[in-house]
């Protein structure tokens, strides 16, 4: 299932429902947190770390209001997210 997104930030990208959930989670938490582990995002959203990691690449390459950068790999991929 996919949907085209056009947000107030100018985002225009076809994202799946999982990608929307991850993106909203990051937006909701990016003002208080910079680094996110795939495993912990997955725990919050009832997804596996692998599901989060494979969807983060699409989010990273999307035109969003967040800057997403793969940061580290210890015990779970870590993502640096800045608004």
Secondary structure, 3 states (H helix, E strand, C coil): CEEEEECCCCCEEEEEHHHHHHHHHHHHHCCCCCEEEHHHHHHHHCCCHHHHHHHHHHHHHCCCCCEEEEEECCCCCEEEEEC
